[in-house]
Amino acid sequence: MAGTTAPTPLYPLYGEEFGFTPFTVTVVFAVYALGVVLGLLVFGRLSDQVGRRPVLIAATLLSAVAAGVFLVAENVGAMLVARVVSGLSAALVTGAATASLAERLGPHARVKPATIALFANMGGLACGTLLAGILADVAPSPLRTPWVVMLALATIGVLGVLVNGESSTHRSGFSPRFQPLHVPGEFRSDFLRCAMAAGSGFAVLGVLTAVTGLFLGTVRHESSHALAGLVVFVAFACTALGQLLVRALRRPTALPAACAGLIAAACLIALSMATGALAPLLAGAAVNGLATGIAVGHGIGGITTRSAPQHRGAAVSTFFAILYSMLAVPAIGVGVLIRETGLRPAGETFSAVVAALCLGVLLSLVRTRGKAA
């Protein structure tokens, strides 16, 4: 997962090296989400069919391939290929690694497998961008050294999986089949509200990941790539904390709290765009991460407790397909706006749209509960 966010602080350097525009940056970022969605829909059940170990080997090998392509990339086309491969690796590893942890540790482990998986997932996303930013600042070859390190980490991951046995005792056999989308009829409205709220948070995460380096370089004239990595690190680390925080909230209050947090985060980011200040951007990244984590945790909790068991896997895949689509599409839209209006007006417009969408979800919740009362 670290390899998927490693390009974030490097985008300004790639722009100088290959001569592309901010719009190109958002497209390069967005194709990663395309790879994740395709991977979820096409290979979502693969580890159930062939076992966890082969899928984990494939995922870590794909991660190594993505790092290798970035290492030798000399044009935008190579970057696009690397991002799609990276997205596929993330889609494969997420489900297979979580299932493998559950099977290895068992239901009575002192630390829950889902908690370990959460911190491995979000921790990787957070640390990848920070590590790449630090290496870009201190290493002699900022566009090569981070990928040498990511390639080494992926190689260690492959070796680690190879020396461990298979954790799954039941395998159904490979049968290629497209994973159909499924919105649970048992709580359709709540599912869609959770998806819209969490998707709004993912949209902000996507835009932060794609253009934070551009904002710091062109608006604040900051040359530190580690600082760009820090902003995204804060966002993803707080997303992990938010998913833990949802357990402390009463279920009826979780989604309204998430919507309120997302609106506050959008206002902070808009303030940063308007003033060029760094503090509101960091605060907005933190608040958005917490609120997004609460919305995601609330949505997954609803799926696991309220949907029919035979449709649970399809519902989870649908939920994350919506989230990753909203991670990608708004980023491209912001890229178009930047090209037409400039970075700061585009950021302000995007923040207003996110706030309006979350306000709509919040008002829908209030209206529904008013009718029920």
ABEGO torsion letter per residue (X at the ends): XAAAAAAAAAAAAAAAAAGBBAAAAAAAAAAAAAAAAAAAAAAAAAAAAAEAAAAAAAAAAAAAAAAAAAAABABAAAAAAAAAAAAAAAAAAAAAAAAAAAAAAEAABABBAAAAAAAAAAAAAAAAAAAAAAAAAABABAAAAAAAAAAAAAAAAAAAAAABBBABABBAEBBBBBBBBBBBAABAAAAAAAAAAAAAAAAAAAAAAAAAAAAAAAAAGBABAAAAAAAAAAAAAAAAAAAAAAAABBAAAAAAAAAAAAAAAAAAAAAAAAAGBAAAAAAAAAAAAAAAAAAAAAAAAAAAAABBAAAAAAAAAAAAAAAAAAAAAAAAAAAAAAAAAEAAAAAAAAAAAAAAAAAAAAAAAAAAAAAAX
